[in-house]
Amino acid sequence: MDAPRHIDLKKDRGLTIEWQDGTRSSFSIAYLRRMSPSADMRELRKEMSRNPLTILPRAAATSDIVATGAELVGNYAIRITFSDGHNSGIYTWEYLRQLAAEQDNPDERAPGDDAAPHDDPLGLGP
């Protein structure tokens, strides 16, 4: 997948990406944190789908989270550091495109949530 044409991160509001084809995707910081592709967040979302009474970690339960930093990972992803210290999710361009398409997802399940633990955790394929 091609790298975005333009990336704009507003640490207290969200991430806006302009893709090579001219389309735009926007994500709130709270949404990006909830949908982190990290293994721990994938497992939490799986648990929440099985048990609606799952107790959320404090950070996952609040919308007052902000981004404190971001860095590009090669030419295929961005890593965002959040105010709760979470920084293990690597958001590949492909993953962000999938999130954009599924943003109105009422179950708040992310692409790859059904994958086995550590089965291609970066979403890079074989």
N, C-alpha and C positions, 0 to 999 in steps of 0.2 A: 504494500500500500504506500502511496506517495505521501510524503510529509506535507503538513498543512502549508498553505500560502502565508497565513498570518495567525499568530496566537496572541490573545490578550487576556491576561490574568489580573482581575481586580480582587485583591486578597480578601476583602470583606464581602464581595458580592458573587463572583463567579468567573468562569472560564468561557471565553468565546473563541471559536476556531473558524477561520475561513479556509475551506478546503480548495484544492487545486481546481476543482470543477466549478468553483464559485459559490457553492452552498455554504451556509453558516450553521454552526451548532453552538448552542449556549447551555451551560450547566451551572446550577448554583453550587456553591462550595459544600453546603450540607448534603446535596444529592451526590456529589463526587465522593464525599467521605463515606456515605452509606453504601455506595456502589463500588467501593474500592475492590480492585481485582486481587487483593492480597488473600492468602490462604485463610487467615483468621476471619476475615469478613465473609468470604464465601461460605465457610462453615457456620458462621452466625446466621446468615440468610437461610441456609438449609435448615438449621434448627428452628428458626422462626416459622418456616413454612410447615414444619412438622408439628410444632407446638406454639400456638398463638399466645401462650402465657409465658413465653421465654422472657427472662429478665435481661434487659439490655444493659450493656456497660454504659456508664454515665455518658461517655462521649457519643455513643451511638444514639442516645436518647435526646440529645439537644440539637437545636438548630442554630445555636449561637457560636458555632465553630467557624474559624476563619483559616485561610491559607497563610502560612508564615514564610513559605518559600517554594520554589519550583526549580527543577533543572531538567534539561533535555537528556535523554538516555539514547546515545547514538543518534541515528536519524530515524528511529522507529517508535519513540515513546517519550513521555514526560513523567517525571516523578514529582508528586506534590507533597509537601510537608504541611501538616495541619496543626492547629493550635493545641490539640490534645497530645501531640507528639507522634501521631501515626505518620509513617513515611515509607511503609513497606510495599505500597501498591504502585506498580508500574503500569501506567495507562498507555497502552500501545495505541497507535493511530487507528488500527482496525477495531480495537475494543471501544474507543470513543465514538467511532462511526456507528457501531452496533448500539451503544448506549443512546445515541441521538435518535436512532430509529425506534427505540423501545422506551423512551423517556416517560411516556404516559402509562407505563406498565403498572397496573394496580397492585400487583403482588410484590413489587420492588425486588424482582429477581434480575440478576445481571447475567449477561452472556457468560457461559462457562460454569454457572452455579451447579449444574447437574453433573459436571465432570468429577471424576474421582480425585481425591486429594493429591496434589502435586502432579496431576496429569496435565502436562504442558502449562505450568502456572503462568508463564509469560504470554501464552496465546500465540506463540510463534510457529507452532506446527512442527512437523518432523524435519 
